[in-house]
Amino acid sequence: MIIQIVEDDRALSDGIEITLADEKITFKKEYLIKDATDGFNKYGKDLSLIILDINLPDGIGYDYLKTVRETSNVPVLILTANDMEMDEVKGLTMGADDFLTKPFSLAVLRARVNALIRRSRISQGNNESLVYTLDDMTFDFEKLIFKKGDEELFLSVNEQRLLKFFLDNKSRVLTRDVLMDRLWGDDGDYVDENALSVTINRLRSKIDTDKKSKHINTVYGQGYRFE
């Protein structure tokens, strides 16, 4: 397992490595967006997680997140000193999987990282069905290849889990509480409800591009139904 830490505070970067230390984990510590991008181009396909600070000396971490999401589904945990809802929404909208505001307890960080990796593994686990077709789309949850026509779709871990749950429960009305529990489980206590709305909107923007055929439908006052 490889975890990339993109954090210019070297003491914090070292602290994160020590906190998450495990003989099965290799850490790649980068301090600049340029170095993180170069590293991603070299070993990105082998990454299990990216821990990404937003405020970096040579730019904003969101720019790196955008680069990652153009070609990869790797889970991304955002770190930021900006305790503002709009920053969390922006990060989630761009494809981050979780968000942690500084200062934070390293024990909390470890719990969030473990939960994120666990959710990622579950999304790749052996379910009843692993390959789905819908209109011109194919979703392969075993190989983690998602396509709309000839275009490959890059889905975050949360988007993968949401899509899988929708596909397994077509035509059923799913409440927000049920979806929150399915996506985050016991970790939902740490998750703002905005995260669900953002995840649904991101998934809609990728699969519901044809105005004549909408698959994710809002059932007002109840929840959502996938058709």
C-alpha positions as CSV (number, residue, x, y, z in Angstrom):
1,M,0.0,0.0,0.0
2,I,1.3,3.5,-0.9
3,I,0.1,6.7,0.7
4,Q,1.1,10.0,-0.7
5,I,1.2,12.9,1.8
6,V,1.2,16.3,0.2
7,E,1.9,18.7,3.1
8,D,4.5,21.5,3.3
9,D,4.6,21.5,7.1
10,R,7.3,18.9,7.5
11,A,6.7,18.4,11.2
12,L,3.0,17.6,10.5
13,S,4.0,15.4,7.5
14,D,6.3,13.4,9.7
15,G,3.6,13.2,12.4
16,I,1.1,11.8,9.9
17,E,3.6,9.2,8.8
18,I,4.4,8.2,12.4
19,T,0.7,8.0,13.3
20,L,-0.2,5.8,10.3
21,A,3.0,3.8,10.3
22,D,2.6,0.2,9.3
23,E,5.0,-2.3,7.7
24,K,2.5,-2.7,4.9
25,I,2.4,1.0,4.0
26,T,5.0,3.0,2.0
27,F,4.8,6.7,2.4
28,K,5.6,9.2,-0.4
29,K,6.0,12.7,1.2
30,E,5.8,15.7,-1.1
31,Y,5.9,19.3,-0.1
32,L,5.0,21.1,-3.3
33,I,2.3,20.6,-5.9
34,K,4.9,20.2,-8.6
35,D,6.6,17.4,-6.7
36,A,3.3,15.8,-6.0
37,T,2.3,15.9,-9.7
38,D,5.7,14.5,-10.7
39,G,5.3,11.7,-8.1
40,F,1.8,11.0,-9.2
41,N,3.0,10.6,-12.8
42,K,5.5,8.0,-11.6
43,Y,3.6,6.0,-9.0
44,G,0.0,7.2,-9.2
45,K,-1.4,3.9,-10.4
46,D,-0.2,2.2,-7.2
47,L,-1.6,4.7,-4.8
48,S,-4.1,3.6,-2.1
49,L,-4.7,7.1,-0.7
50,I,-3.7,10.8,-1.0
51,I,-3.6,13.1,2.0
52,L,-3.6,16.6,0.5
53,D,-3.1,20.0,2.2
54,I,-4.9,22.8,0.4
55,N,-2.5,25.7,1.1
56,L,0.9,24.9,-0.4
57,P,3.8,27.1,-1.3
58,D,3.5,26.8,-5.0
59,G,-0.3,26.8,-5.3
60,I,-3.7,25.5,-4.2
61,G,-4.2,21.8,-3.5
62,Y,-7.4,21.9,-5.4
63,D,-5.4,22.2,-8.6
64,Y,-3.6,19.0,-7.8
65,L,-6.9,17.3,-6.9
66,K,-8.3,18.3,-10.3
67,T,-5.2,16.7,-12.0
68,V,-5.7,13.5,-10.0
69,R,-9.4,13.2,-10.8
70,E,-8.7,13.5,-14.5
71,T,-7.2,10.0,-14.5
72,S,-7.6,8.3,-11.2
73,N,-10.2,7.1,-8.6
74,V,-7.7,7.0,-5.7
75,P,-9.3,8.2,-2.4
76,V,-8.3,11.7,-1.4
77,L,-8.5,13.2,2.1
78,I,-8.3,17.0,2.2
79,L,-6.5,18.9,5.0
80,T,-7.2,22.6,5.4
81,A,-6.8,25.4,7.9
82,N,-10.0,27.0,6.4
83,D,-12.9,26.2,8.7
84,M,-15.5,27.2,6.2
85,E,-18.4,25.2,4.8
86,M,-17.8,26.5,1.3
87,D,-14.2,25.1,1.3
88,E,-15.6,21.6,2.2
89,V,-18.2,21.8,-0.5
90,K,-15.6,22.9,-3.0
91,G,-13.3,20.0,-2.1
92,L,-16.1,17.5,-2.3
93,T,-17.4,19.0,-5.5
94,M,-14.0,18.5,-7.1
95,G,-13.9,14.9,-6.1
96,A,-12.4,14.7,-2.6
97,D,-13.6,11.8,-0.5
98,D,-13.2,13.3,3.0
99,F,-12.3,16.6,4.6
100,L,-10.4,17.4,7.8
101,T,-9.9,20.9,9.3
102,K,-6.7,21.9,11.1
103,P,-5.9,21.7,13.9
104,F,-7.0,18.1,14.3
105,S,-6.1,15.1,16.5
106,L,-3.8,12.6,14.9
107,A,-6.0,9.9,16.4
108,V,-9.0,11.3,14.5
109,L,-6.9,11.5,11.3
110,R,-6.0,7.8,11.8
111,A,-9.6,6.9,12.3
112,R,-10.7,8.8,9.2
113,V,-7.9,7.3,7.0
114,N,-8.8,3.8,8.2
115,A,-12.5,4.4,7.4
116,L,-11.7,5.8,4.0
117,I,-9.4,2.8,3.1
118,R,-12.0,0.4,4.4
119,R,-14.8,2.0,2.3
120,S,-12.5,1.9,-0.7
121,R,-11.9,-1.8,-0.2
122,I,-15.6,-2.5,0.3
123,S,-16.3,-0.7,-3.0
124,Q,-14.0,-3.2,-4.6
125,G,-15.2,-6.2,-2.8
126,N,-17.0,-9.2,-4.1
127,N,-20.7,-8.2,-4.4
128,E,-23.5,-10.1,-6.1
129,S,-23.0,-8.4,-9.3
130,L,-19.9,-6.5,-10.4
131,V,-20.6,-5.4,-14.0
132,Y,-23.7,-3.4,-14.9
133,T,-24.9,-1.9,-18.2
134,L,-27.2,1.1,-18.4
135,D,-28.0,2.8,-21.7
136,D,-24.6,3.5,-23.3
137,M,-22.8,3.1,-20.0
138,T,-20.9,0.2,-18.5
139,F,-19.9,0.0,-14.8
140,D,-17.3,-2.6,-13.9
141,F,-16.9,-2.6,-10.1
142,E,-14.3,-5.4,-10.2
143,K,-11.8,-3.7,-12.5
144,L,-13.0,-0.2,-11.4
145,I,-13.6,0.8,-15.0
146,F,-16.6,3.0,-15.6
147,K,-17.5,4.1,-19.2
148,K,-20.1,6.2,-20.9
149,G,-19.8,5.4,-24.6
150,D,-16.1,5.5,-25.3
151,E,-15.4,8.0,-22.5
152,E,-14.0,6.7,-19.2
153,L,-15.6,8.1,-16.1
154,F,-13.5,8.7,-13.0
155,L,-15.5,8.2,-9.9
156,S,-14.5,8.9,-6.3
157,V,-14.9,6.2,-3.7
158,N,-18.1,7.8,-2.5
159,E,-19.4,8.1,-6.0
160,Q,-18.7,4.4,-6.7
161,R,-20.4,3.3,-3.5
162,L,-23.4,5.5,-4.2
163,L,-23.7,4.3,-7.8
164,K,-23.4,0.6,-6.7
165,F,-26.1,1.1,-4.1
166,F,-28.4,2.8,-6.6
167,L,-27.9,0.1,-9.2
168,D,-28.7,-2.6,-6.6
169,N,-31.9,-0.8,-5.6
170,K,-33.4,0.4,-8.8
171,S,-36.9,1.9,-8.6
172,R,-36.8,2.0,-4.8
173,V,-37.1,5.3,-2.9
174,L,-34.0,5.6,-0.7
175,T,-34.0,8.2,2.1
176,R,-31.1,10.5,2.9
177,D,-30.6,8.7,6.2
178,V,-30.3,5.3,4.4
179,L,-27.9,6.7,1.9
180,M,-25.8,8.4,4.6
181,D,-25.6,5.2,6.5
182,R,-24.7,3.2,3.4
183,L,-21.9,5.6,2.3
184,W,-20.4,6.4,5.7
185,G,-21.9,4.0,8.3
186,D,-20.6,4.6,11.8
187,D,-18.4,7.3,10.4
188,G,-21.4,9.4,9.4
189,D,-21.4,11.2,12.7
190,Y,-18.3,13.1,11.4
191,V,-19.8,13.8,8.0
192,D,-21.8,16.9,7.1
193,E,-25.1,16.3,5.2
194,N,-23.7,18.5,2.4
195,A,-21.4,15.6,1.5
196,L,-24.3,13.5,0.4
197,S,-25.8,16.3,-1.8
198,V,-22.4,17.0,-3.3
199,T,-21.8,13.3,-4.1
200,I,-25.2,12.9,-5.7
201,N,-24.7,16.1,-7.8
202,R,-21.3,14.9,-8.9
203,L,-22.6,11.5,-9.9
204,R,-25.5,13.1,-11.8
205,S,-23.2,15.4,-13.7
206,K,-21.3,12.3,-15.0
207,I,-24.1,9.8,-15.8
208,D,-27.2,12.1,-16.4
209,T,-25.9,14.2,-19.3
210,D,-28.8,13.3,-21.6
211,K,-31.7,15.6,-20.7
212,K,-34.2,13.0,-22.1
213,S,-33.0,10.3,-19.8
214,K,-32.5,11.0,-16.1
215,H,-31.6,8.1,-13.8
216,I,-31.2,9.8,-10.4
217,N,-34.5,11.3,-9.5
218,T,-35.4,13.4,-6.4
219,V,-38.5,12.3,-4.6
220,Y,-39.4,15.4,-2.7
221,G,-39.9,14.9,1.0
222,Q,-38.7,11.3,0.8
223,G,-35.3,10.9,-0.8
224,Y,-34.0,9.6,-4.2
225,R,-35.0,6.9,-6.7
226,F,-32.7,5.5,-9.4
227,E,-34.4,4.4,-12.6
